Amino acid sequence: NYLNGESDEAFAKEETKRVTRAYARRQETWFSKDERIKWLAPESNSARLEKLLASIN
């Protein structure tokens, strides 16, 4: 642990990146199983996305 002096800053940064990516993958897996979620590709559906965002704001 970097805060306890057990590892250096470079290792702490890489470890933070690694565990953050792993957490994001777990979230993606969890969300992908929820049938209520409708996934959008923002770059190809920008007008649709804007309409959706306007409806919830």
Biopython code that builds the backbone (N, CA, C, O; Angstrom):
import numpy as np
from Bio.PDB.StructureBuilder import StructureBuilder

atoms = [
    (1, "ASN", "N", (0.840, -1.177, 0.000)),
    (1, "ASN", "CA", (0.000, 0.000, 0.000)),
    (1, "ASN", "C", (0.883, 1.237, 0.000)),
    (1, "ASN", "O", (1.764, 1.385, 0.846)),
    (2, "TYR", "N", (0.640, 2.105, -0.940)),
    (2, "TYR", "CA", (1.443, 3.327, -1.094)),
    (2, "TYR", "C", (1.352, 4.227, 0.133)),
    (2, "TYR", "O", (2.359, 4.788, 0.564)),
    (3, "LEU", "N", (0.165, 4.367, 0.694)),
    (3, "LEU", "CA", (-0.018, 5.259, 1.843)),
    (3, "LEU", "C", (0.729, 4.772, 3.081)),
    (3, "LEU", "O", (1.089, 5.573, 3.944)),
    (4, "ASN", "N", (0.959, 3.480, 3.171)),
    (4, "ASN", "CA", (1.709, 2.917, 4.300)),
    (4, "ASN", "C", (3.190, 2.771, 3.992)),
    (4, "ASN", "O", (3.948, 2.267, 4.820)),
    (5, "GLY", "N", (3.608, 3.206, 2.812)),
    (5, "GLY", "CA", (5.007, 3.117, 2.425)),
    (5, "GLY", "C", (5.443, 1.742, 1.964)),
    (5, "GLY", "O", (6.641, 1.471, 1.883)),
    (6, "GLU", "N", (4.495, 0.870, 1.661)),
    (6, "GLU", "CA", (4.815, -0.493, 1.255)),
    (6, "GLU", "C", (5.066, -0.633, -0.244)),
    (6, "GLU", "O", (5.593, -1.654, -0.687)),
    (7, "SER", "N", (4.694, 0.384, -1.035)),
    (7, "SER", "CA", (4.942, 0.353, -2.475)),
    (7, "SER", "C", (5.231, 1.764, -2.955)),
    (7, "SER", "O", (4.966, 2.744, -2.259)),
    (8, "ASP", "N", (5.784, 1.846, -4.168)),
    (8, "ASP", "CA", (6.110, 3.177, -4.691)),
    (8, "ASP", "C", (4.928, 3.775, -5.453)),
    (8, "ASP", "O", (3.928, 3.100, -5.700)),
    (9, "GLU", "N", (5.058, 5.038, -5.818)),
    (9, "GLU", "CA", (3.979, 5.767, -6.476)),
    (9, "GLU", "C", (3.621, 5.163, -7.834)),
    (9, "GLU", "O", (2.444, 5.073, -8.182)),
    (10, "ALA", "N", (4.620, 4.753, -8.594)),
    (10, "ALA", "CA", (4.370, 4.173, -9.920)),
    (10, "ALA", "C", (3.512, 2.914, -9.804)),
    (10, "ALA", "O", (2.567, 2.725, -10.570)),
    (11, "PHE", "N", (3.851, 2.055, -8.838)),
    (11, "PHE", "CA", (3.063, 0.840, -8.635)),
    (11, "PHE", "C", (1.641, 1.193, -8.217)),
    (11, "PHE", "O", (0.684, 0.589, -8.700)),
    (12, "ALA", "N", (1.497, 2.160, -7.329)),
    (12, "ALA", "CA", (0.173, 2.575, -6.859)),
    (12, "ALA", "C", (-0.684, 3.075, -8.015)),
    (12, "ALA", "O", (-1.873, 2.763, -8.087)),
    (13, "LYS", "N", (-0.091, 3.844, -8.914)),
    (13, "LYS", "CA", (-0.838, 4.352, -10.069)),
    (13, "LYS", "C", (-1.287, 3.210, -10.974)),
    (13, "LYS", "O", (-2.444, 3.172, -11.393)),
    (14, "GLU", "N", (-0.390, 2.287, -11.277)),
    (14, "GLU", "CA", (-0.734, 1.161, -12.144)),
    (14, "GLU", "C", (-1.780, 0.260, -11.495)),
    (14, "GLU", "O", (-2.691, -0.223, -12.168)),
    (15, "GLU", "N", (-1.653, 0.038, -10.206)),
    (15, "GLU", "CA", (-2.621, -0.799, -9.492)),
    (15, "GLU", "C", (-3.996, -0.132, -9.468)),
    (15, "GLU", "O", (-5.018, -0.806, -9.600)),
    (16, "THR", "N", (-4.023, 1.172, -9.304)),
    (16, "THR", "CA", (-5.288, 1.908, -9.331)),
    (16, "THR", "C", (-5.944, 1.781, -10.694)),
    (16, "THR", "O", (-7.155, 1.575, -10.781)),
    (17, "LYS", "N", (-5.161, 1.900, -11.761)),
    (17, "LYS", "CA", (-5.699, 1.734, -13.112)),
    (17, "LYS", "C", (-6.254, 0.327, -13.302)),
    (17, "LYS", "O", (-7.331, 0.148, -13.871)),
    (18, "ARG", "N", (-5.514, -0.666, -12.824)),
    (18, "ARG", "CA", (-5.917, -2.062, -12.999)),
    (18, "ARG", "C", (-7.233, -2.352, -12.285)),
    (18, "ARG", "O", (-8.148, -2.926, -12.876)),
    (19, "VAL", "N", (-7.331, -1.961, -11.024)),
    (19, "VAL", "CA", (-8.550, -2.270, -10.275)),
    (19, "VAL", "C", (-9.740, -1.448, -10.762)),
    (19, "VAL", "O", (-10.883, -1.896, -10.673)),
    (20, "THR", "N", (-9.475, -0.249, -11.277)),
    (20, "THR", "CA", (-10.555, 0.569, -11.834)),
    (20, "THR", "C", (-11.114, -0.074, -13.096)),
    (20, "THR", "O", (-12.330, -0.116, -13.285)),
    (21, "ARG", "N", (-10.227, -0.578, -13.966)),
    (21, "ARG", "CA", (-10.686, -1.277, -15.176)),
    (21, "ARG", "C", (-11.490, -2.528, -14.809)),
    (21, "ARG", "O", (-12.516, -2.813, -15.426)),
    (22, "ALA", "N", (-11.026, -3.260, -13.819)),
    (22, "ALA", "CA", (-11.729, -4.469, -13.394)),
    (22, "ALA", "C", (-13.116, -4.118, -12.850)),
    (22, "ALA", "O", (-14.090, -4.817, -13.130)),
    (23, "TYR", "N", (-13.202, -3.050, -12.085)),
    (23, "TYR", "CA", (-14.481, -2.607, -11.541)),
    (23, "TYR", "C", (-15.429, -2.202, -12.670)),
    (23, "TYR", "O", (-16.611, -2.543, -12.641)),
    (24, "ALA", "N", (-14.915, -1.479, -13.657)),
    (24, "ALA", "CA", (-15.734, -1.057, -14.799)),
    (24, "ALA", "C", (-16.255, -2.272, -15.561)),
    (24, "ALA", "O", (-17.404, -2.277, -16.001)),
    (25, "ARG", "N", (-15.429, -3.296, -15.723)),
    (25, "ARG", "CA", (-15.871, -4.516, -16.411)),
    (25, "ARG", "C", (-16.988, -5.210, -15.624)),
    (25, "ARG", "O", (-17.956, -5.693, -16.212)),
    (26, "ARG", "N", (-16.851, -5.259, -14.298)),
    (26, "ARG", "CA", (-17.900, -5.871, -13.476)),
    (26, "ARG", "C", (-19.205, -5.095, -13.594)),
    (26, "ARG", "O", (-20.281, -5.687, -13.679)),
    (27, "GLN", "N", (-19.107, -3.769, -13.597)),
    (27, "GLN", "CA", (-20.309, -2.949, -13.754)),
    (27, "GLN", "C", (-20.964, -3.201, -15.109)),
    (27, "GLN", "O", (-22.183, -3.342, -15.198)),
    (28, "GLU", "N", (-20.158, -3.257, -16.155)),
    (28, "GLU", "CA", (-20.691, -3.492, -17.499)),
    (28, "GLU", "C", (-21.401, -4.837, -17.569)),
    (28, "GLU", "O", (-22.469, -4.949, -18.171)),
    (29, "THR", "N", (-20.812, -5.849, -16.958)),
    (29, "THR", "CA", (-21.430, -7.175, -16.930)),
    (29, "THR", "C", (-22.759, -7.126, -16.194)),
    (29, "THR", "O", (-23.755, -7.682, -16.657)),
    (30, "TRP", "N", (-22.772, -6.462, -15.051)),
    (30, "TRP", "CA", (-23.984, -6.360, -14.246)),
    (30, "TRP", "C", (-25.077, -5.625, -15.015)),
    (30, "TRP", "O", (-26.215, -6.093, -15.073)),
    (31, "PHE", "N", (-24.744, -4.480, -15.607)),
    (31, "PHE", "CA", (-25.731, -3.698, -16.349)),
    (31, "PHE", "C", (-26.221, -4.434, -17.590)),
    (31, "PHE", "O", (-27.385, -4.293, -17.967)),
    (32, "SER", "N", (-25.363, -5.209, -18.226)),
    (32, "SER", "CA", (-25.765, -5.899, -19.457)),
    (32, "SER", "C", (-26.844, -6.946, -19.198)),
    (32, "SER", "O", (-27.560, -7.335, -20.121)),
    (33, "LYS", "N", (-26.967, -7.401, -17.965)),
    (33, "LYS", "CA", (-27.983, -8.399, -17.622)),
    (33, "LYS", "C", (-29.341, -7.772, -17.303)),
    (33, "LYS", "O", (-30.336, -8.485, -17.178)),
    (34, "ASP", "N", (-29.387, -6.458, -17.172)),
    (34, "ASP", "CA", (-30.632, -5.766, -16.839)),
    (34, "ASP", "C", (-31.372, -5.420, -18.131)),
    (34, "ASP", "O", (-30.954, -4.538, -18.882)),
    (35, "GLU", "N", (-32.465, -6.119, -18.377)),
    (35, "GLU", "CA", (-33.205, -5.943, -19.628)),
    (35, "GLU", "C", (-33.880, -4.583, -19.737)),
    (35, "GLU", "O", (-34.290, -4.186, -20.828)),
    (36, "ARG", "N", (-34.005, -3.860, -18.623)),
    (36, "ARG", "CA", (-34.637, -2.538, -18.661)),
    (36, "ARG", "C", (-33.731, -1.488, -19.290)),
    (36, "ARG", "O", (-34.198, -0.429, -19.707)),
    (37, "ILE", "N", (-32.446, -1.780, -19.357)),
    (37, "ILE", "CA", (-31.487, -0.806, -19.881)),
    (37, "ILE", "C", (-31.463, -0.879, -21.400)),
    (37, "ILE", "O", (-31.329, -1.956, -21.982)),
    (38, "LYS", "N", (-31.592, 0.258, -22.022)),
    (38, "LYS", "CA", (-31.524, 0.358, -23.481)),
    (38, "LYS", "C", (-30.208, 1.032, -23.838)),
    (38, "LYS", "O", (-30.013, 2.209, -23.537)),
    (39, "TRP", "N", (-29.314, 0.305, -24.470)),
    (39, "TRP", "CA", (-27.994, 0.821, -24.811)),
    (39, "TRP", "C", (-28.060, 1.634, -26.094)),
    (39, "TRP", "O", (-28.707, 1.233, -27.062)),
    (40, "LEU", "N", (-27.397, 2.761, -26.097)),
    (40, "LEU", "CA", (-27.339, 3.634, -27.262)),
    (40, "LEU", "C", (-25.892, 3.821, -27.683)),
    (40, "LEU", "O", (-24.985, 3.803, -26.851)),
    (41, "ALA", "N", (-25.684, 4.000, -28.975)),
    (41, "ALA", "CA", (-24.367, 4.363, -29.488)),
    (41, "ALA", "C", (-24.413, 5.868, -29.734)),
    (41, "ALA", "O", (-24.900, 6.295, -30.780)),
    (42, "PRO", "N", (-23.922, 6.683, -28.805)),
    (42, "PRO", "CA", (-24.072, 8.145, -28.900)),
    (42, "PRO", "C", (-23.558, 8.743, -30.200)),
    (42, "PRO", "O", (-24.145, 9.695, -30.713)),
    (43, "GLU", "N", (-22.482, 8.206, -30.735)),
    (43, "GLU", "CA", (-21.929, 8.797, -31.950)),
    (43, "GLU", "C", (-22.835, 8.594, -33.164)),
    (43, "GLU", "O", (-22.769, 9.371, -34.117)),
    (44, "SER", "N", (-23.673, 7.570, -33.141)),
    (44, "SER", "CA", (-24.553, 7.319, -34.284)),
    (44, "SER", "C", (-26.008, 7.688, -34.008)),
    (44, "SER", "O", (-26.826, 7.710, -34.928)),
    (45, "ASN", "N", (-26.333, 7.972, -32.774)),
    (45, "ASN", "CA", (-27.711, 8.281, -32.410)),
    (45, "ASN", "C", (-27.795, 9.575, -31.613)),
    (45, "ASN", "O", (-28.547, 9.648, -30.641)),
    (46, "SER", "N", (-27.043, 10.591, -32.001)),
    (46, "SER", "CA", (-26.967, 11.805, -31.190)),
    (46, "SER", "C", (-28.323, 12.492, -31.032)),
    (46, "SER", "O", (-28.628, 12.984, -29.945)),
    (47, "ALA", "N", (-29.136, 12.541, -32.070)),
    (47, "ALA", "CA", (-30.450, 13.187, -31.964)),
    (47, "ALA", "C", (-31.346, 12.413, -30.998)),
    (47, "ALA", "O", (-32.058, 13.000, -30.184)),
    (48, "ARG", "N", (-31.298, 11.108, -31.103)),
    (48, "ARG", "CA", (-32.090, 10.256, -30.209)),
    (48, "ARG", "C", (-31.626, 10.418, -28.762)),
    (48, "ARG", "O", (-32.442, 10.476, -27.842)),
    (49, "LEU", "N", (-30.323, 10.490, -28.575)),
    (49, "LEU", "CA", (-29.763, 10.670, -27.241)),
    (49, "LEU", "C", (-30.169, 12.019, -26.662)),
    (49, "LEU", "O", (-30.535, 12.103, -25.489)),
    (50, "GLU", "N", (-30.110, 13.077, -27.470)),
    (50, "GLU", "CA", (-30.508, 14.405, -26.998)),
    (50, "GLU", "C", (-31.972, 14.414, -26.578)),
    (50, "GLU", "O", (-32.321, 15.018, -25.563)),
    (51, "LYS", "N", (-32.827, 13.753, -27.344)),
    (51, "LYS", "CA", (-34.248, 13.682, -27.011)),
    (51, "LYS", "C", (-34.449, 12.931, -25.695)),
    (51, "LYS", "O", (-35.242, 13.352, -24.853)),
    (52, "LEU", "N", (-33.740, 11.835, -25.522)),
    (52, "LEU", "CA", (-33.837, 11.057, -24.295)),
    (52, "LEU", "C", (-33.375, 11.875, -23.096)),
    (52, "LEU", "O", (-34.045, 11.899, -22.064)),
    (53, "LEU", "N", (-32.239, 12.540, -23.226)),
    (53, "LEU", "CA", (-31.717, 13.350, -22.128)),
    (53, "LEU", "C", (-32.661, 14.499, -21.791)),
    (53, "LEU", "O", (-32.839, 14.826, -20.618)),
    (54, "ALA", "N", (-33.260, 15.109, -22.793)),
    (54, "ALA", "CA", (-34.205, 16.203, -22.558)),
    (54, "ALA", "C", (-35.429, 15.705, -21.797)),
    (54, "ALA", "O", (-35.994, 16.431, -20.979)),
    (55, "SER", "N", (-35.832, 14.482, -22.062)),
    (55, "SER", "CA", (-37.024, 13.942, -21.403)),
    (55, "SER", "C", (-36.797, 13.621, -19.930)),
    (55, "SER", "O", (-37.754, 13.572, -19.158)),
    (56, "ILE", "N", (-35.555, 13.402, -19.531)),
    (56, "ILE", "CA", (-35.291, 13.074, -18.127)),
    (56, "ILE", "C", (-34.776, 14.253, -17.324)),
    (56, "ILE", "O", (-34.607, 14.145, -16.110)),
    (57, "ASN", "N", (-34.525, 15.366, -17.973)),
    (57, "ASN", "CA", (-34.038, 16.553, -17.256)),
    (57, "ASN", "C", (-35.161, 17.485, -16.915)),
    (57, "ASN", "O", (-34.932, 18.534, -16.312)),
]
sb = StructureBuilder()
sb.init_structure("model")
sb.init_model(0)
sb.init_chain("A")
sb.init_seg("    ")
for serial, (resi, resn, name, xyz) in enumerate(atoms, 1):
    if name == "N":
        sb.init_residue(resn, " ", resi, " ")
    sb.init_atom(name, np.array(xyz, "f"), 0.0, 1.0, " ", f" {name:<3s}", serial, name[0])
structure = sb.get_structure()
